[in-house]
């Protein structure tokens, strides 16, 4: 889509373990303030078998709450 990291407002990444999330942020060069702004699985829980669905719904709700045109991954 031609987007850069700077174009994306929220990154909702899988966070089964805090160390794994920190590794992804560092390896991918993501701004920490844009990653899992509501806390991710460590704060919200890790629903068995539907982590991806929880991530998508969390991302969509946060984009809607911000009330502007935004991009999320």
Chimera marker file (.cmm) of the C-alpha trace (Angstrom):
<marker_set name="trace">
<marker id="1" x="0.000" y="0.000" z="0.000" r="1" g="1" b="0" radius="0.5"/>
<marker id="2" x="3.056" y="2.242" z="0.010" r="1" g="1" b="0" radius="0.5"/>
<marker id="3" x="2.820" y="3.043" z="3.725" r="1" g="1" b="0" radius="0.5"/>
<marker id="4" x="5.816" y="3.664" z="5.946" r="1" g="1" b="0" radius="0.5"/>
<marker id="5" x="6.113" y="3.082" z="9.690" r="1" g="1" b="0" radius="0.5"/>
<marker id="6" x="5.459" y="6.812" z="10.173" r="1" g="1" b="0" radius="0.5"/>
<marker id="7" x="2.136" y="6.544" z="8.286" r="1" g="1" b="0" radius="0.5"/>
<marker id="8" x="0.754" y="3.900" z="10.655" r="1" g="1" b="0" radius="0.5"/>
<marker id="9" x="-0.903" y="5.169" z="13.840" r="1" g="1" b="0" radius="0.5"/>
<marker id="10" x="-1.234" y="1.891" z="15.750" r="1" g="1" b="0" radius="0.5"/>
<marker id="11" x="0.606" y="-1.418" z="15.656" r="1" g="1" b="0" radius="0.5"/>
<marker id="12" x="-1.332" y="-4.175" z="17.434" r="1" g="1" b="0" radius="0.5"/>
<marker id="13" x="1.245" y="-6.944" z="17.667" r="1" g="1" b="0" radius="0.5"/>
<marker id="14" x="0.988" y="-10.373" z="19.234" r="1" g="1" b="0" radius="0.5"/>
<marker id="15" x="2.240" y="-10.150" z="22.774" r="1" g="1" b="0" radius="0.5"/>
<marker id="16" x="2.181" y="-13.625" z="24.238" r="1" g="1" b="0" radius="0.5"/>
<marker id="17" x="5.236" y="-12.664" z="26.292" r="1" g="1" b="0" radius="0.5"/>
<marker id="18" x="6.528" y="-9.170" z="27.067" r="1" g="1" b="0" radius="0.5"/>
<marker id="19" x="10.045" y="-10.120" z="25.943" r="1" g="1" b="0" radius="0.5"/>
<marker id="20" x="8.719" y="-11.197" z="22.549" r="1" g="1" b="0" radius="0.5"/>
<marker id="21" x="6.934" y="-7.855" z="22.074" r="1" g="1" b="0" radius="0.5"/>
<marker id="22" x="10.077" y="-5.915" z="23.025" r="1" g="1" b="0" radius="0.5"/>
<marker id="23" x="12.098" y="-7.957" z="20.518" r="1" g="1" b="0" radius="0.5"/>
<marker id="24" x="9.584" y="-7.225" z="17.727" r="1" g="1" b="0" radius="0.5"/>
<marker id="25" x="9.558" y="-3.491" z="18.489" r="1" g="1" b="0" radius="0.5"/>
<marker id="26" x="13.357" y="-3.349" z="18.388" r="1" g="1" b="0" radius="0.5"/>
<marker id="27" x="13.837" y="-5.649" z="15.384" r="1" g="1" b="0" radius="0.5"/>
<marker id="28" x="11.153" y="-3.935" z="13.263" r="1" g="1" b="0" radius="0.5"/>
<marker id="29" x="12.064" y="-0.410" z="14.380" r="1" g="1" b="0" radius="0.5"/>
<marker id="30" x="8.559" y="0.405" z="15.624" r="1" g="1" b="0" radius="0.5"/>
<marker id="31" x="7.930" y="3.477" z="17.785" r="1" g="1" b="0" radius="0.5"/>
<marker id="32" x="7.033" y="2.011" z="21.221" r="1" g="1" b="0" radius="0.5"/>
<marker id="33" x="4.304" y="4.614" z="21.788" r="1" g="1" b="0" radius="0.5"/>
<marker id="34" x="2.437" y="3.271" z="18.735" r="1" g="1" b="0" radius="0.5"/>
<marker id="35" x="2.589" y="-0.390" z="19.768" r="1" g="1" b="0" radius="0.5"/>
<marker id="36" x="-0.348" y="-1.932" z="21.645" r="1" g="1" b="0" radius="0.5"/>
<marker id="37" x="-1.536" y="1.411" z="23.071" r="1" g="1" b="0" radius="0.5"/>
<marker id="38" x="-4.118" y="-0.331" z="25.274" r="1" g="1" b="0" radius="0.5"/>
<marker id="39" x="-1.580" y="-2.749" z="26.704" r="1" g="1" b="0" radius="0.5"/>
<marker id="40" x="-1.862" y="-5.775" z="24.411" r="1" g="1" b="0" radius="0.5"/>
<marker id="41" x="-2.325" y="-9.321" z="25.644" r="1" g="1" b="0" radius="0.5"/>
<marker id="42" x="-0.305" y="-8.712" z="28.800" r="1" g="1" b="0" radius="0.5"/>
<marker id="43" x="-2.938" y="-6.173" z="29.965" r="1" g="1" b="0" radius="0.5"/>
<marker id="44" x="-6.103" y="-7.345" z="28.194" r="1" g="1" b="0" radius="0.5"/>
<marker id="45" x="-5.637" y="-11.091" z="28.314" r="1" g="1" b="0" radius="0.5"/>
<marker id="46" x="-4.773" y="-13.788" z="25.833" r="1" g="1" b="0" radius="0.5"/>
<marker id="47" x="-8.024" y="-15.543" z="24.813" r="1" g="1" b="0" radius="0.5"/>
<marker id="48" x="-7.345" y="-19.150" z="23.904" r="1" g="1" b="0" radius="0.5"/>
<marker id="49" x="-7.835" y="-19.708" z="20.185" r="1" g="1" b="0" radius="0.5"/>
<marker id="50" x="-8.904" y="-16.192" z="19.252" r="1" g="1" b="0" radius="0.5"/>
<marker id="51" x="-5.946" y="-13.907" z="19.873" r="1" g="1" b="0" radius="0.5"/>
<marker id="52" x="-6.062" y="-12.606" z="16.307" r="1" g="1" b="0" radius="0.5"/>
<marker id="53" x="-9.747" y="-11.710" z="16.605" r="1" g="1" b="0" radius="0.5"/>
<marker id="54" x="-9.081" y="-9.870" z="19.880" r="1" g="1" b="0" radius="0.5"/>
<marker id="55" x="-6.231" y="-7.950" z="18.256" r="1" g="1" b="0" radius="0.5"/>
<marker id="56" x="-8.323" y="-6.884" z="15.254" r="1" g="1" b="0" radius="0.5"/>
<marker id="57" x="-11.275" y="-5.777" z="17.401" r="1" g="1" b="0" radius="0.5"/>
<marker id="58" x="-8.973" y="-3.879" z="19.789" r="1" g="1" b="0" radius="0.5"/>
<marker id="59" x="-7.282" y="-2.168" z="16.841" r="1" g="1" b="0" radius="0.5"/>
<marker id="60" x="-10.561" y="-1.200" z="15.151" r="1" g="1" b="0" radius="0.5"/>
<marker id="61" x="-12.077" y="0.121" z="18.387" r="1" g="1" b="0" radius="0.5"/>
<marker id="62" x="-9.007" y="2.234" z="19.143" r="1" g="1" b="0" radius="0.5"/>
<marker id="63" x="-8.935" y="3.678" z="15.615" r="1" g="1" b="0" radius="0.5"/>
<marker id="64" x="-12.653" y="4.534" z="15.947" r="1" g="1" b="0" radius="0.5"/>
<marker id="65" x="-12.138" y="6.032" z="19.415" r="1" g="1" b="0" radius="0.5"/>
<marker id="66" x="-9.469" y="8.359" z="18.070" r="1" g="1" b="0" radius="0.5"/>
<marker id="67" x="-12.053" y="9.667" z="15.612" r="1" g="1" b="0" radius="0.5"/>
<marker id="68" x="-9.778" y="10.446" z="12.714" r="1" g="1" b="0" radius="0.5"/>
<marker id="69" x="-8.694" y="8.747" z="9.559" r="1" g="1" b="0" radius="0.5"/>
<marker id="70" x="-5.873" y="6.516" z="10.678" r="1" g="1" b="0" radius="0.5"/>
<marker id="71" x="-3.980" y="3.396" z="9.719" r="1" g="1" b="0" radius="0.5"/>
<marker id="72" x="-3.399" y="0.365" z="11.880" r="1" g="1" b="0" radius="0.5"/>
<marker id="73" x="-1.514" y="-2.883" z="11.480" r="1" g="1" b="0" radius="0.5"/>
<link id1="1" id2="2" r="1" g="1" b="0" radius="0.2"/>
<link id1="2" id2="3" r="1" g="1" b="0" radius="0.2"/>
<link id1="3" id2="4" r="1" g="1" b="0" radius="0.2"/>
<link id1="4" id2="5" r="1" g="1" b="0" radius="0.2"/>
<link id1="5" id2="6" r="1" g="1" b="0" radius="0.2"/>
<link id1="6" id2="7" r="1" g="1" b="0" radius="0.2"/>
<link id1="7" id2="8" r="1" g="1" b="0" radius="0.2"/>
<link id1="8" id2="9" r="1" g="1" b="0" radius="0.2"/>
<link id1="9" id2="10" r="1" g="1" b="0" radius="0.2"/>
<link id1="10" id2="11" r="1" g="1" b="0" radius="0.2"/>
<link id1="11" id2="12" r="1" g="1" b="0" radius="0.2"/>
<link id1="12" id2="13" r="1" g="1" b="0" radius="0.2"/>
<link id1="13" id2="14" r="1" g="1" b="0" radius="0.2"/>
<link id1="14" id2="15" r="1" g="1" b="0" radius="0.2"/>
<link id1="15" id2="16" r="1" g="1" b="0" radius="0.2"/>
<link id1="16" id2="17" r="1" g="1" b="0" radius="0.2"/>
<link id1="17" id2="18" r="1" g="1" b="0" radius="0.2"/>
<link id1="18" id2="19" r="1" g="1" b="0" radius="0.2"/>
<link id1="19" id2="20" r="1" g="1" b="0" radius="0.2"/>
<link id1="20" id2="21" r="1" g="1" b="0" radius="0.2"/>
<link id1="21" id2="22" r="1" g="1" b="0" radius="0.2"/>
<link id1="22" id2="23" r="1" g="1" b="0" radius="0.2"/>
<link id1="23" id2="24" r="1" g="1" b="0" radius="0.2"/>
<link id1="24" id2="25" r="1" g="1" b="0" radius="0.2"/>
<link id1="25" id2="26" r="1" g="1" b="0" radius="0.2"/>
<link id1="26" id2="27" r="1" g="1" b="0" radius="0.2"/>
<link id1="27" id2="28" r="1" g="1" b="0" radius="0.2"/>
<link id1="28" id2="29" r="1" g="1" b="0" radius="0.2"/>
<link id1="29" id2="30" r="1" g="1" b="0" radius="0.2"/>
<link id1="30" id2="31" r="1" g="1" b="0" radius="0.2"/>
<link id1="31" id2="32" r="1" g="1" b="0" radius="0.2"/>
<link id1="32" id2="33" r="1" g="1" b="0" radius="0.2"/>
<link id1="33" id2="34" r="1" g="1" b="0" radius="0.2"/>
<link id1="34" id2="35" r="1" g="1" b="0" radius="0.2"/>
<link id1="35" id2="36" r="1" g="1" b="0" radius="0.2"/>
<link id1="36" id2="37" r="1" g="1" b="0" radius="0.2"/>
<link id1="37" id2="38" r="1" g="1" b="0" radius="0.2"/>
<link id1="38" id2="39" r="1" g="1" b="0" radius="0.2"/>
<link id1="39" id2="40" r="1" g="1" b="0" radius="0.2"/>
<link id1="40" id2="41" r="1" g="1" b="0" radius="0.2"/>
<link id1="41" id2="42" r="1" g="1" b="0" radius="0.2"/>
<link id1="42" id2="43" r="1" g="1" b="0" radius="0.2"/>
<link id1="43" id2="44" r="1" g="1" b="0" radius="0.2"/>
<link id1="44" id2="45" r="1" g="1" b="0" radius="0.2"/>
<link id1="45" id2="46" r="1" g="1" b="0" radius="0.2"/>
<link id1="46" id2="47" r="1" g="1" b="0" radius="0.2"/>
<link id1="47" id2="48" r="1" g="1" b="0" radius="0.2"/>
<link id1="48" id2="49" r="1" g="1" b="0" radius="0.2"/>
<link id1="49" id2="50" r="1" g="1" b="0" radius="0.2"/>
<link id1="50" id2="51" r="1" g="1" b="0" radius="0.2"/>
<link id1="51" id2="52" r="1" g="1" b="0" radius="0.2"/>
<link id1="52" id2="53" r="1" g="1" b="0" radius="0.2"/>
<link id1="53" id2="54" r="1" g="1" b="0" radius="0.2"/>
<link id1="54" id2="55" r="1" g="1" b="0" radius="0.2"/>
<link id1="55" id2="56" r="1" g="1" b="0" radius="0.2"/>
<link id1="56" id2="57" r="1" g="1" b="0" radius="0.2"/>
<link id1="57" id2="58" r="1" g="1" b="0" radius="0.2"/>
<link id1="58" id2="59" r="1" g="1" b="0" radius="0.2"/>
<link id1="59" id2="60" r="1" g="1" b="0" radius="0.2"/>
<link id1="60" id2="61" r="1" g="1" b="0" radius="0.2"/>
<link id1="61" id2="62" r="1" g="1" b="0" radius="0.2"/>
<link id1="62" id2="63" r="1" g="1" b="0" radius="0.2"/>
<link id1="63" id2="64" r="1" g="1" b="0" radius="0.2"/>
<link id1="64" id2="65" r="1" g="1" b="0" radius="0.2"/>
<link id1="65" id2="66" r="1" g="1" b="0" radius="0.2"/>
<link id1="66" id2="67" r="1" g="1" b="0" radius="0.2"/>
<link id1="67" id2="68" r="1" g="1" b="0" radius="0.2"/>
<link id1="68" id2="69" r="1" g="1" b="0" radius="0.2"/>
<link id1="69" id2="70" r="1" g="1" b="0" radius="0.2"/>
<link id1="70" id2="71" r="1" g="1" b="0" radius="0.2"/>
<link id1="71" id2="72" r="1" g="1" b="0" radius="0.2"/>
<link id1="72" id2="73" r="1" g="1" b="0" radius="0.2"/>
</marker_set>
